[in-house]
Amino acid sequence: MNYWLMKSEPDAYSYEQLERDKKGVWDGVRNYQARNNMKEMKEGDLFLFYHSNIGKEVVGIGKIIKEHYPDPTTEDKHWVVVEVAPFKKLKQPVTLERIKAEPRLSQMPLVRHTRLSVMPIKKEEFDLVVELGS
């Protein structure tokens, strides 16, 4: 199993909306590195759902339920989507400030590559963020 962090602006698509929808399509990604990361995702992989811009915090855990296929929001076949479902909401959000303050997360891509919207993370990083949100 692989672990990921995926960012969404909560006013565009929030974790709460994903919970209401029960599943969703992660579309609109227009960064090649993020797209390549999505192509590596496998059904059953887990990801941290990060609210960007507003909040700047990890709020929940999602699950990849369908691997990549062409993004239906564009005619450009270079872009892909994955399908996701909510897995578990964190009891308390884990802010970017808290993540940056944790020495064991200093190498996490969220800290080092702040603009990337879809990124792989280590199991240890995933587990630690989930623990901080418990």
MODELLER restraints for C-alpha pairs under 7 A, 6 or more apart:
rsr = mdl.restraints
at = mdl.atoms
rsr.add(forms.Gaussian(group=physical.xy_distance, feature=features.Distance(at['CA:1:A'], at['CA:45:A']), mean=5.45, stdev=0.5))
rsr.add(forms.Gaussian(group=physical.xy_distance, feature=features.Distance(at['CA:2:A'], at['CA:45:A']), mean=5.27, stdev=0.5))
rsr.add(forms.Gaussian(group=physical.xy_distance, feature=features.Distance(at['CA:2:A'], at['CA:46:A']), mean=6.84, stdev=0.5))
rsr.add(forms.Gaussian(group=physical.xy_distance, feature=features.Distance(at['CA:3:A'], at['CA:45:A']), mean=6.01, stdev=0.5))
rsr.add(forms.Gaussian(group=physical.xy_distance, feature=features.Distance(at['CA:3:A'], at['CA:46:A']), mean=5.24, stdev=0.5))
rsr.add(forms.Gaussian(group=physical.xy_distance, feature=features.Distance(at['CA:3:A'], at['CA:47:A']), mean=5.49, stdev=0.5))
rsr.add(forms.Gaussian(group=physical.xy_distance, feature=features.Distance(at['CA:3:A'], at['CA:120:A']), mean=5.98, stdev=0.5))
rsr.add(forms.Gaussian(group=physical.xy_distance, feature=features.Distance(at['CA:3:A'], at['CA:121:A']), mean=5.51, stdev=0.5))
rsr.add(forms.Gaussian(group=physical.xy_distance, feature=features.Distance(at['CA:3:A'], at['CA:122:A']), mean=6.37, stdev=0.5))
rsr.add(forms.Gaussian(group=physical.xy_distance, feature=features.Distance(at['CA:3:A'], at['CA:123:A']), mean=6.16, stdev=0.5))
rsr.add(forms.Gaussian(group=physical.xy_distance, feature=features.Distance(at['CA:3:A'], at['CA:126:A']), mean=6.84, stdev=0.5))
rsr.add(forms.Gaussian(group=physical.xy_distance, feature=features.Distance(at['CA:4:A'], at['CA:46:A']), mean=6.43, stdev=0.5))
rsr.add(forms.Gaussian(group=physical.xy_distance, feature=features.Distance(at['CA:4:A'], at['CA:47:A']), mean=4.33, stdev=0.5))
rsr.add(forms.Gaussian(group=physical.xy_distance, feature=features.Distance(at['CA:4:A'], at['CA:48:A']), mean=6.25, stdev=0.5))
rsr.add(forms.Gaussian(group=physical.xy_distance, feature=features.Distance(at['CA:4:A'], at['CA:119:A']), mean=5.59, stdev=0.5))
rsr.add(forms.Gaussian(group=physical.xy_distance, feature=features.Distance(at['CA:4:A'], at['CA:120:A']), mean=4.34, stdev=0.5))
rsr.add(forms.Gaussian(group=physical.xy_distance, feature=features.Distance(at['CA:4:A'], at['CA:121:A']), mean=5.16, stdev=0.5))
rsr.add(forms.Gaussian(group=physical.xy_distance, feature=features.Distance(at['CA:5:A'], at['CA:47:A']), mean=5.09, stdev=0.5))
rsr.add(forms.Gaussian(group=physical.xy_distance, feature=features.Distance(at['CA:5:A'], at['CA:48:A']), mean=4.60, stdev=0.5))
rsr.add(forms.Gaussian(group=physical.xy_distance, feature=features.Distance(at['CA:5:A'], at['CA:49:A']), mean=6.22, stdev=0.5))
rsr.add(forms.Gaussian(group=physical.xy_distance, feature=features.Distance(at['CA:5:A'], at['CA:50:A']), mean=6.87, stdev=0.5))
rsr.add(forms.Gaussian(group=physical.xy_distance, feature=features.Distance(at['CA:5:A'], at['CA:118:A']), mean=5.87, stdev=0.5))
rsr.add(forms.Gaussian(group=physical.xy_distance, feature=features.Distance(at['CA:5:A'], at['CA:119:A']), mean=5.36, stdev=0.5))
rsr.add(forms.Gaussian(group=physical.xy_distance, feature=features.Distance(at['CA:5:A'], at['CA:120:A']), mean=6.33, stdev=0.5))
rsr.add(forms.Gaussian(group=physical.xy_distance, feature=features.Distance(at['CA:5:A'], at['CA:121:A']), mean=6.65, stdev=0.5))
rsr.add(forms.Gaussian(group=physical.xy_distance, feature=features.Distance(at['CA:6:A'], at['CA:47:A']), mean=6.59, stdev=0.5))
rsr.add(forms.Gaussian(group=physical.xy_distance, feature=features.Distance(at['CA:6:A'], at['CA:48:A']), mean=6.22, stdev=0.5))
rsr.add(forms.Gaussian(group=physical.xy_distance, feature=features.Distance(at['CA:6:A'], at['CA:49:A']), mean=5.41, stdev=0.5))
rsr.add(forms.Gaussian(group=physical.xy_distance, feature=features.Distance(at['CA:6:A'], at['CA:50:A']), mean=5.95, stdev=0.5))
rsr.add(forms.Gaussian(group=physical.xy_distance, feature=features.Distance(at['CA:6:A'], at['CA:117:A']), mean=5.73, stdev=0.5))
rsr.add(forms.Gaussian(group=physical.xy_distance, feature=features.Distance(at['CA:6:A'], at['CA:118:A']), mean=4.58, stdev=0.5))
rsr.add(forms.Gaussian(group=physical.xy_distance, feature=features.Distance(at['CA:6:A'], at['CA:119:A']), mean=6.59, stdev=0.5))
rsr.add(forms.Gaussian(group=physical.xy_distance, feature=features.Distance(at['CA:7:A'], at['CA:49:A']), mean=6.18, stdev=0.5))
rsr.add(forms.Gaussian(group=physical.xy_distance, feature=features.Distance(at['CA:7:A'], at['CA:50:A']), mean=4.66, stdev=0.5))
rsr.add(forms.Gaussian(group=physical.xy_distance, feature=features.Distance(at['CA:7:A'], at['CA:51:A']), mean=5.84, stdev=0.5))
rsr.add(forms.Gaussian(group=physical.xy_distance, feature=features.Distance(at['CA:7:A'], at['CA:52:A']), mean=5.85, stdev=0.5))
rsr.add(forms.Gaussian(group=physical.xy_distance, feature=features.Distance(at['CA:7:A'], at['CA:117:A']), mean=5.03, stdev=0.5))
rsr.add(forms.Gaussian(group=physical.xy_distance, feature=features.Distance(at['CA:7:A'], at['CA:118:A']), mean=6.49, stdev=0.5))
rsr.add(forms.Gaussian(group=physical.xy_distance, feature=features.Distance(at['CA:8:A'], at['CA:14:A']), mean=6.76, stdev=0.5))
rsr.add(forms.Gaussian(group=physical.xy_distance, feature=features.Distance(at['CA:8:A'], at['CA:50:A']), mean=6.33, stdev=0.5))
rsr.add(forms.Gaussian(group=physical.xy_distance, feature=features.Distance(at['CA:8:A'], at['CA:51:A']), mean=5.31, stdev=0.5))
rsr.add(forms.Gaussian(group=physical.xy_distance, feature=features.Distance(at['CA:8:A'], at['CA:52:A']), mean=5.67, stdev=0.5))
rsr.add(forms.Gaussian(group=physical.xy_distance, feature=features.Distance(at['CA:9:A'], at['CA:51:A']), mean=5.38, stdev=0.5))
rsr.add(forms.Gaussian(group=physical.xy_distance, feature=features.Distance(at['CA:9:A'], at['CA:52:A']), mean=4.85, stdev=0.5))
rsr.add(forms.Gaussian(group=physical.xy_distance, feature=features.Distance(at['CA:9:A'], at['CA:53:A']), mean=6.09, stdev=0.5))
rsr.add(forms.Gaussian(group=physical.xy_distance, feature=features.Distance(at['CA:9:A'], at['CA:54:A']), mean=6.66, stdev=0.5))
rsr.add(forms.Gaussian(group=physical.xy_distance, feature=features.Distance(at['CA:10:A'], at['CA:51:A']), mean=5.50, stdev=0.5))
rsr.add(forms.Gaussian(group=physical.xy_distance, feature=features.Distance(at['CA:10:A'], at['CA:54:A']), mean=6.67, stdev=0.5))
rsr.add(forms.Gaussian(group=physical.xy_distance, feature=features.Distance(at['CA:15:A'], at['CA:49:A']), mean=6.82, stdev=0.5))
rsr.add(forms.Gaussian(group=physical.xy_distance, feature=features.Distance(at['CA:15:A'], at['CA:60:A']), mean=6.71, stdev=0.5))
rsr.add(forms.Gaussian(group=physical.xy_distance, feature=features.Distance(at['CA:18:A'], at['CA:24:A']), mean=6.37, stdev=0.5))
rsr.add(forms.Gaussian(group=physical.xy_distance, feature=features.Distance(at['CA:18:A'], at['CA:85:A']), mean=6.83, stdev=0.5))
rsr.add(forms.Gaussian(group=physical.xy_distance, feature=features.Distance(at['CA:18:A'], at['CA:86:A']), mean=6.20, stdev=0.5))
rsr.add(forms.Gaussian(group=physical.xy_distance, feature=features.Distance(at['CA:19:A'], at['CA:86:A']), mean=5.65, stdev=0.5))
rsr.add(forms.Gaussian(group=physical.xy_distance, feature=features.Distance(at['CA:22:A'], at['CA:85:A']), mean=5.95, stdev=0.5))
rsr.add(forms.Gaussian(group=physical.xy_distance, feature=features.Distance(at['CA:22:A'], at['CA:86:A']), mean=6.58, stdev=0.5))
rsr.add(forms.Gaussian(group=physical.xy_distance, feature=features.Distance(at['CA:23:A'], at['CA:84:A']), mean=5.57, stdev=0.5))
rsr.add(forms.Gaussian(group=physical.xy_distance, feature=features.Distance(at['CA:23:A'], at['CA:85:A']), mean=4.24, stdev=0.5))
rsr.add(forms.Gaussian(group=physical.xy_distance, feature=features.Distance(at['CA:23:A'], at['CA:86:A']), mean=6.82, stdev=0.5))
rsr.add(forms.Gaussian(group=physical.xy_distance, feature=features.Distance(at['CA:24:A'], at['CA:83:A']), mean=5.62, stdev=0.5))
rsr.add(forms.Gaussian(group=physical.xy_distance, feature=features.Distance(at['CA:24:A'], at['CA:84:A']), mean=5.30, stdev=0.5))
rsr.add(forms.Gaussian(group=physical.xy_distance, feature=features.Distance(at['CA:24:A'], at['CA:85:A']), mean=6.28, stdev=0.5))
rsr.add(forms.Gaussian(group=physical.xy_distance, feature=features.Distance(at['CA:25:A'], at['CA:81:A']), mean=6.48, stdev=0.5))
rsr.add(forms.Gaussian(group=physical.xy_distance, feature=features.Distance(at['CA:25:A'], at['CA:82:A']), mean=5.88, stdev=0.5))
rsr.add(forms.Gaussian(group=physical.xy_distance, feature=features.Distance(at['CA:25:A'], at['CA:83:A']), mean=4.46, stdev=0.5))
rsr.add(forms.Gaussian(group=physical.xy_distance, feature=features.Distance(at['CA:25:A'], at['CA:84:A']), mean=6.19, stdev=0.5))
rsr.add(forms.Gaussian(group=physical.xy_distance, feature=features.Distance(at['CA:26:A'], at['CA:81:A']), mean=5.37, stdev=0.5))
rsr.add(forms.Gaussian(group=physical.xy_distance, feature=features.Distance(at['CA:26:A'], at['CA:82:A']), mean=5.42, stdev=0.5))
rsr.add(forms.Gaussian(group=physical.xy_distance, feature=features.Distance(at['CA:26:A'], at['CA:83:A']), mean=5.99, stdev=0.5))
rsr.add(forms.Gaussian(group=physical.xy_distance, feature=features.Distance(at['CA:26:A'], at['CA:84:A']), mean=6.89, stdev=0.5))
rsr.add(forms.Gaussian(group=physical.xy_distance, feature=features.Distance(at['CA:27:A'], at['CA:71:A']), mean=6.30, stdev=0.5))
rsr.add(forms.Gaussian(group=physical.xy_distance, feature=features.Distance(at['CA:27:A'], at['CA:81:A']), mean=4.98, stdev=0.5))
rsr.add(forms.Gaussian(group=physical.xy_distance, feature=features.Distance(at['CA:28:A'], at['CA:73:A']), mean=6.99, stdev=0.5))
rsr.add(forms.Gaussian(group=physical.xy_distance, feature=features.Distance(at['CA:29:A'], at['CA:35:A']), mean=6.54, stdev=0.5))
rsr.add(forms.Gaussian(group=physical.xy_distance, feature=features.Distance(at['CA:30:A'], at['CA:79:A']), mean=6.97, stdev=0.5))
rsr.add(forms.Gaussian(group=physical.xy_distance, feature=features.Distance(at['CA:34:A'], at['CA:116:A']), mean=6.52, stdev=0.5))
rsr.add(forms.Gaussian(group=physical.xy_distance, feature=features.Distance(at['CA:34:A'], at['CA:117:A']), mean=6.22, stdev=0.5))
rsr.add(forms.Gaussian(group=physical.xy_distance, feature=features.Distance(at['CA:34:A'], at['CA:118:A']), mean=4.82, stdev=0.5))
rsr.add(forms.Gaussian(group=physical.xy_distance, feature=features.Distance(at['CA:34:A'], at['CA:119:A']), mean=6.51, stdev=0.5))
rsr.add(forms.Gaussian(group=physical.xy_distance, feature=features.Distance(at['CA:35:A'], at['CA:79:A']), mean=6.64, stdev=0.5))
rsr.add(forms.Gaussian(group=physical.xy_distance, feature=features.Distance(at['CA:35:A'], at['CA:80:A']), mean=6.59, stdev=0.5))
rsr.add(forms.Gaussian(group=physical.xy_distance, feature=features.Distance(at['CA:37:A'], at['CA:118:A']), mean=6.57, stdev=0.5))
rsr.add(forms.Gaussian(group=physical.xy_distance, feature=features.Distance(at['CA:37:A'], at['CA:119:A']), mean=6.35, stdev=0.5))
rsr.add(forms.Gaussian(group=physical.xy_distance, feature=features.Distance(at['CA:37:A'], at['CA:120:A']), mean=6.99, stdev=0.5))
rsr.add(forms.Gaussian(group=physical.xy_distance, feature=features.Distance(at['CA:38:A'], at['CA:68:A']), mean=6.62, stdev=0.5))
rsr.add(forms.Gaussian(group=physical.xy_distance, feature=features.Distance(at['CA:38:A'], at['CA:82:A']), mean=6.93, stdev=0.5))
rsr.add(forms.Gaussian(group=physical.xy_distance, feature=features.Distance(at['CA:39:A'], at['CA:68:A']), mean=5.71, stdev=0.5))
rsr.add(forms.Gaussian(group=physical.xy_distance, feature=features.Distance(at['CA:41:A'], at['CA:67:A']), mean=6.31, stdev=0.5))
rsr.add(forms.Gaussian(group=physical.xy_distance, feature=features.Distance(at['CA:42:A'], at['CA:64:A']), mean=6.76, stdev=0.5))
rsr.add(forms.Gaussian(group=physical.xy_distance, feature=features.Distance(at['CA:42:A'], at['CA:67:A']), mean=5.67, stdev=0.5))
rsr.add(forms.Gaussian(group=physical.xy_distance, feature=features.Distance(at['CA:43:A'], at['CA:64:A']), mean=5.10, stdev=0.5))
rsr.add(forms.Gaussian(group=physical.xy_distance, feature=features.Distance(at['CA:43:A'], at['CA:65:A']), mean=5.06, stdev=0.5))
rsr.add(forms.Gaussian(group=physical.xy_distance, feature=features.Distance(at['CA:43:A'], at['CA:66:A']), mean=5.49, stdev=0.5))
rsr.add(forms.Gaussian(group=physical.xy_distance, feature=features.Distance(at['CA:43:A'], at['CA:67:A']), mean=5.79, stdev=0.5))
rsr.add(forms.Gaussian(group=physical.xy_distance, feature=features.Distance(at['CA:44:A'], at['CA:63:A']), mean=5.99, stdev=0.5))
rsr.add(forms.Gaussian(group=physical.xy_distance, feature=features.Distance(at['CA:44:A'], at['CA:64:A']), mean=5.34, stdev=0.5))
rsr.add(forms.Gaussian(group=physical.xy_distance, feature=features.Distance(at['CA:44:A'], at['CA:65:A']), mean=6.15, stdev=0.5))
rsr.add(forms.Gaussian(group=physical.xy_distance, feature=features.Distance(at['CA:45:A'], at['CA:63:A']), mean=5.80, stdev=0.5))
rsr.add(forms.Gaussian(group=physical.xy_distance, feature=features.Distance(at['CA:45:A'], at['CA:64:A']), mean=5.38, stdev=0.5))
rsr.add(forms.Gaussian(group=physical.xy_distance, feature=features.Distance(at['CA:46:A'], at['CA:61:A']), mean=6.80, stdev=0.5))
rsr.add(forms.Gaussian(group=physical.xy_distance, feature=features.Distance(at['CA:46:A'], at['CA:62:A']), mean=5.70, stdev=0.5))
rsr.add(forms.Gaussian(group=physical.xy_distance, feature=features.Distance(at['CA:46:A'], at['CA:63:A']), mean=4.52, stdev=0.5))
rsr.add(forms.Gaussian(group=physical.xy_distance, feature=features.Distance(at['CA:46:A'], at['CA:64:A']), mean=6.32, stdev=0.5))
rsr.add(forms.Gaussian(group=physical.xy_distance, feature=features.Distance(at['CA:47:A'], at['CA:61:A']), mean=5.63, stdev=0.5))
rsr.add(forms.Gaussian(group=physical.xy_distance, feature=features.Distance(at['CA:47:A'], at['CA:62:A']), mean=5.16, stdev=0.5))
rsr.add(forms.Gaussian(group=physical.xy_distance, feature=features.Distance(at['CA:47:A'], at['CA:63:A']), mean=6.14, stdev=0.5))
rsr.add(forms.Gaussian(group=physical.xy_distance, feature=features.Distance(at['CA:48:A'], at['CA:58:A']), mean=6.36, stdev=0.5))
rsr.add(forms.Gaussian(group=physical.xy_distance, feature=features.Distance(at['CA:48:A'], at['CA:60:A']), mean=6.00, stdev=0.5))
rsr.add(forms.Gaussian(group=physical.xy_distance, feature=features.Distance(at['CA:48:A'], at['CA:61:A']), mean=4.75, stdev=0.5))
rsr.add(forms.Gaussian(group=physical.xy_distance, feature=features.Distance(at['CA:48:A'], at['CA:62:A']), mean=6.30, stdev=0.5))
rsr.add(forms.Gaussian(group=physical.xy_distance, feature=features.Distance(at['CA:49:A'], at['CA:58:A']), mean=5.62, stdev=0.5))
rsr.add(forms.Gaussian(group=physical.xy_distance, feature=features.Distance(at['CA:49:A'], at['CA:59:A']), mean=5.98, stdev=0.5))
rsr.add(forms.Gaussian(group=physical.xy_distance, feature=features.Distance(at['CA:49:A'], at['CA:60:A']), mean=5.18, stdev=0.5))
rsr.add(forms.Gaussian(group=physical.xy_distance, feature=features.Distance(at['CA:49:A'], at['CA:61:A']), mean=5.64, stdev=0.5))
rsr.add(forms.Gaussian(group=physical.xy_distance, feature=features.Distance(at['CA:49:A'], at['CA:62:A']), mean=6.38, stdev=0.5))
rsr.add(forms.Gaussian(group=physical.xy_distance, feature=features.Distance(at['CA:50:A'], at['CA:56:A']), mean=6.92, stdev=0.5))
rsr.add(forms.Gaussian(group=physical.xy_distance, feature=features.Distance(at['CA:50:A'], at['CA:57:A']), mean=5.48, stdev=0.5))
rsr.add(forms.Gaussian(group=physical.xy_distance, feature=features.Distance(at['CA:50:A'], at['CA:58:A']), mean=4.18, stdev=0.5))
rsr.add(forms.Gaussian(group=physical.xy_distance, feature=features.Distance(at['CA:50:A'], at['CA:59:A']), mean=6.11, stdev=0.5))
rsr.add(forms.Gaussian(group=physical.xy_distance, feature=features.Distance(at['CA:51:A'], at['CA:57:A']), mean=5.41, stdev=0.5))
rsr.add(forms.Gaussian(group=physical.xy_distance, feature=features.Distance(at['CA:51:A'], at['CA:58:A']), mean=6.22, stdev=0.5))
rsr.add(forms.Gaussian(group=physical.xy_distance, feature=features.Distance(at['CA:51:A'], at['CA:59:A']), mean=6.99, stdev=0.5))
rsr.add(forms.Gaussian(group=physical.xy_distance, feature=features.Distance(at['CA:56:A'], at['CA:95:A']), mean=5.92, stdev=0.5))
rsr.add(forms.Gaussian(group=physical.xy_distance, feature=features.Distance(at['CA:56:A'], at['CA:96:A']), mean=5.69, stdev=0.5))
rsr.add(forms.Gaussian(group=physical.xy_distance, feature=features.Distance(at['CA:57:A'], at['CA:93:A']), mean=5.89, stdev=0.5))
rsr.add(forms.Gaussian(group=physical.xy_distance, feature=features.Distance(at['CA:57:A'], at['CA:94:A']), mean=5.23, stdev=0.5))
rsr.add(forms.Gaussian(group=physical.xy_distance, feature=features.Distance(at['CA:57:A'], at['CA:95:A']), mean=4.01, stdev=0.5))
rsr.add(forms.Gaussian(group=physical.xy_distance, feature=features.Distance(at['CA:57:A'], at['CA:96:A']), mean=5.50, stdev=0.5))
rsr.add(forms.Gaussian(group=physical.xy_distance, feature=features.Distance(at['CA:58:A'], at['CA:93:A']), mean=5.52, stdev=0.5))
rsr.add(forms.Gaussian(group=physical.xy_distance, feature=features.Distance(at['CA:58:A'], at['CA:94:A']), mean=5.06, stdev=0.5))
rsr.add(forms.Gaussian(group=physical.xy_distance, feature=features.Distance(at['CA:58:A'], at['CA:95:A']), mean=6.33, stdev=0.5))
rsr.add(forms.Gaussian(group=physical.xy_distance, feature=features.Distance(at['CA:59:A'], at['CA:89:A']), mean=6.28, stdev=0.5))
rsr.add(forms.Gaussian(group=physical.xy_distance, feature=features.Distance(at['CA:59:A'], at['CA:90:A']), mean=5.58, stdev=0.5))
rsr.add(forms.Gaussian(group=physical.xy_distance, feature=features.Distance(at['CA:59:A'], at['CA:93:A']), mean=4.70, stdev=0.5))
rsr.add(forms.Gaussian(group=physical.xy_distance, feature=features.Distance(at['CA:59:A'], at['CA:94:A']), mean=6.70, stdev=0.5))
rsr.add(forms.Gaussian(group=physical.xy_distance, feature=features.Distance(at['CA:60:A'], at['CA:88:A']), mean=5.74, stdev=0.5))
rsr.add(forms.Gaussian(group=physical.xy_distance, feature=features.Distance(at['CA:60:A'], at['CA:89:A']), mean=4.11, stdev=0.5))
rsr.add(forms.Gaussian(group=physical.xy_distance, feature=features.Distance(at['CA:60:A'], at['CA:90:A']), mean=4.92, stdev=0.5))
rsr.add(forms.Gaussian(group=physical.xy_distance, feature=features.Distance(at['CA:61:A'], at['CA:86:A']), mean=6.41, stdev=0.5))
rsr.add(forms.Gaussian(group=physical.xy_distance, feature=features.Distance(at['CA:61:A'], at['CA:87:A']), mean=5.33, stdev=0.5))
rsr.add(forms.Gaussian(group=physical.xy_distance, feature=features.Distance(at['CA:61:A'], at['CA:88:A']), mean=5.09, stdev=0.5))
rsr.add(forms.Gaussian(group=physical.xy_distance, feature=features.Distance(at['CA:61:A'], at['CA:89:A']), mean=6.11, stdev=0.5))
rsr.add(forms.Gaussian(group=physical.xy_distance, feature=features.Distance(at['CA:62:A'], at['CA:84:A']), mean=6.54, stdev=0.5))
rsr.add(forms.Gaussian(group=physical.xy_distance, feature=features.Distance(at['CA:62:A'], at['CA:85:A']), mean=5.59, stdev=0.5))
rsr.add(forms.Gaussian(group=physical.xy_distance, feature=features.Distance(at['CA:62:A'], at['CA:86:A']), mean=4.45, stdev=0.5))
rsr.add(forms.Gaussian(group=physical.xy_distance, feature=features.Distance(at['CA:62:A'], at['CA:87:A']), mean=4.75, stdev=0.5))
rsr.add(forms.Gaussian(group=physical.xy_distance, feature=features.Distance(at['CA:62:A'], at['CA:88:A']), mean=6.87, stdev=0.5))
rsr.add(forms.Gaussian(group=physical.xy_distance, feature=features.Distance(at['CA:63:A'], at['CA:84:A']), mean=5.50, stdev=0.5))
rsr.add(forms.Gaussian(group=physical.xy_distance, feature=features.Distance(at['CA:63:A'], at['CA:85:A']), mean=5.29, stdev=0.5))
rsr.add(forms.Gaussian(group=physical.xy_distance, feature=features.Distance(at['CA:63:A'], at['CA:86:A']), mean=6.23, stdev=0.5))
rsr.add(forms.Gaussian(group=physical.xy_distance, feature=features.Distance(at['CA:63:A'], at['CA:87:A']), mean=5.92, stdev=0.5))
rsr.add(forms.Gaussian(group=physical.xy_distance, feature=features.Distance(at['CA:64:A'], at['CA:83:A']), mean=6.01, stdev=0.5))
rsr.add(forms.Gaussian(group=physical.xy_distance, feature=features.Distance(at['CA:64:A'], at['CA:84:A']), mean=4.60, stdev=0.5))
rsr.add(forms.Gaussian(group=physical.xy_distance, feature=features.Distance(at['CA:64:A'], at['CA:85:A']), mean=6.60, stdev=0.5))
rsr.add(forms.Gaussian(group=physical.xy_distance, feature=features.Distance(at['CA:65:A'], at['CA:83:A']), mean=5.49, stdev=0.5))
rsr.add(forms.Gaussian(group=physical.xy_distance, feature=features.Distance(at['CA:65:A'], at['CA:84:A']), mean=5.25, stdev=0.5))
rsr.add(forms.Gaussian(group=physical.xy_distance, feature=features.Distance(at['CA:65:A'], at['CA:85:A']), mean=6.53, stdev=0.5))
rsr.add(forms.Gaussian(group=physical.xy_distance, feature=features.Distance(at['CA:66:A'], at['CA:82:A']), mean=5.80, stdev=0.5))
rsr.add(forms.Gaussian(group=physical.xy_distance, feature=features.Distance(at['CA:66:A'], at['CA:83:A']), mean=4.85, stdev=0.5))
rsr.add(forms.Gaussian(group=physical.xy_distance, feature=features.Distance(at['CA:66:A'], at['CA:84:A']), mean=6.99, stdev=0.5))
rsr.add(forms.Gaussian(group=physical.xy_distance, feature=features.Distance(at['CA:67:A'], at['CA:82:A']), mean=5.30, stdev=0.5))
rsr.add(forms.Gaussian(group=physical.xy_distance, feature=features.Distance(at['CA:67:A'], at['CA:83:A']), mean=6.80, stdev=0.5))
rsr.add(forms.Gaussian(group=physical.xy_distance, feature=features.Distance(at['CA:68:A'], at['CA:80:A']), mean=5.84, stdev=0.5))
rsr.add(forms.Gaussian(group=physical.xy_distance, feature=features.Distance(at['CA:68:A'], at['CA:81:A']), mean=5.26, stdev=0.5))
rsr.add(forms.Gaussian(group=physical.xy_distance, feature=features.Distance(at['CA:68:A'], at['CA:82:A']), mean=4.61, stdev=0.5))
rsr.add(forms.Gaussian(group=physical.xy_distance, feature=features.Distance(at['CA:69:A'], at['CA:80:A']), mean=5.27, stdev=0.5))
rsr.add(forms.Gaussian(group=physical.xy_distance, feature=features.Distance(at['CA:69:A'], at['CA:81:A']), mean=5.67, stdev=0.5))
rsr.add(forms.Gaussian(group=physical.xy_distance, feature=features.Distance(at['CA:69:A'], at['CA:82:A']), mean=6.74, stdev=0.5))
rsr.add(forms.Gaussian(group=physical.xy_distance, feature=features.Distance(at['CA:70:A'], at['CA:77:A']), mean=5.92, stdev=0.5))
rsr.add(forms.Gaussian(group=physical.xy_distance, feature=features.Distance(at['CA:70:A'], at['CA:79:A']), mean=6.00, stdev=0.5))
rsr.add(forms.Gaussian(group=physical.xy_distance, feature=features.Distance(at['CA:70:A'], at['CA:80:A']), mean=4.36, stdev=0.5))
rsr.add(forms.Gaussian(group=physical.xy_distance, feature=features.Distance(at['CA:70:A'], at['CA:81:A']), mean=6.21, stdev=0.5))
rsr.add(forms.Gaussian(group=physical.xy_distance, feature=features.Distance(at['CA:71:A'], at['CA:79:A']), mean=5.53, stdev=0.5))
rsr.add(forms.Gaussian(group=physical.xy_distance, feature=features.Distance(at['CA:71:A'], at['CA:80:A']), mean=4.39, stdev=0.5))
rsr.add(forms.Gaussian(group=physical.xy_distance, feature=features.Distance(at['CA:71:A'], at['CA:81:A']), mean=5.08, stdev=0.5))
rsr.add(forms.Gaussian(group=physical.xy_distance, feature=features.Distance(at['CA:90:A'], at['CA:133:A']), mean=5.32, stdev=0.5))
rsr.add(forms.Gaussian(group=physical.xy_distance, feature=features.Distance(at['CA:90:A'], at['CA:134:A']), mean=6.22, stdev=0.5))
rsr.add(forms.Gaussian(group=physical.xy_distance, feature=features.Distance(at['CA:91:A'], at['CA:133:A']), mean=5.77, stdev=0.5))
rsr.add(forms.Gaussian(group=physical.xy_distance, feature=features.Distance(at['CA:91:A'], at['CA:134:A']), mean=5.32, stdev=0.5))
rsr.add(forms.Gaussian(group=physical.xy_distance, feature=features.Distance(at['CA:92:A'], at['CA:133:A']), mean=4.88, stdev=0.5))
rsr.add(forms.Gaussian(group=physical.xy_distance, feature=features.Distance(at['CA:92:A'], at['CA:134:A']), mean=6.47, stdev=0.5))
rsr.add(forms.Gaussian(group=physical.xy_distance, feature=features.Distance(at['CA:93:A'], at['CA:133:A']), mean=5.73, stdev=0.5))
rsr.add(forms.Gaussian(group=physical.xy_distance, feature=features.Distance(at['CA:94:A'], at['CA:129:A']), mean=6.92, stdev=0.5))
rsr.add(forms.Gaussian(group=physical.xy_distance, feature=features.Distance(at['CA:94:A'], at['CA:132:A']), mean=6.54, stdev=0.5))
rsr.add(forms.Gaussian(group=physical.xy_distance, feature=features.Distance(at['CA:94:A'], at['CA:133:A']), mean=5.61, stdev=0.5))
rsr.add(forms.Gaussian(group=physical.xy_distance, feature=features.Distance(at['CA:99:A'], at['CA:105:A']), mean=6.32, stdev=0.5))
rsr.add(forms.Gaussian(group=physical.xy_distance, feature=features.Distance(at['CA:100:A'], at['CA:106:A']), mean=6.39, stdev=0.5))
rsr.add(forms.Gaussian(group=physical.xy_distance, feature=features.Distance(at['CA:100:A'], at['CA:111:A']), mean=6.43, stdev=0.5))
rsr.add(forms.Gaussian(group=physical.xy_distance, feature=features.Distance(at['CA:105:A'], at['CA:125:A']), mean=6.35, stdev=0.5))
rsr.add(forms.Gaussian(group=physical.xy_distance, feature=features.Distance(at['CA:108:A'], at['CA:121:A']), mean=6.66, stdev=0.5))
rsr.add(forms.Gaussian(group=physical.xy_distance, feature=features.Distance(at['CA:108:A'], at['CA:125:A']), mean=6.97, stdev=0.5))
rsr.add(forms.Gaussian(group=physical.xy_distance, feature=features.Distance(at['CA:109:A'], at['CA:119:A']), mean=6.81, stdev=0.5))
rsr.add(forms.Gaussian(group=physical.xy_distance, feature=features.Distance(at['CA:109:A'], at['CA:121:A']), mean=6.87, stdev=0.5))
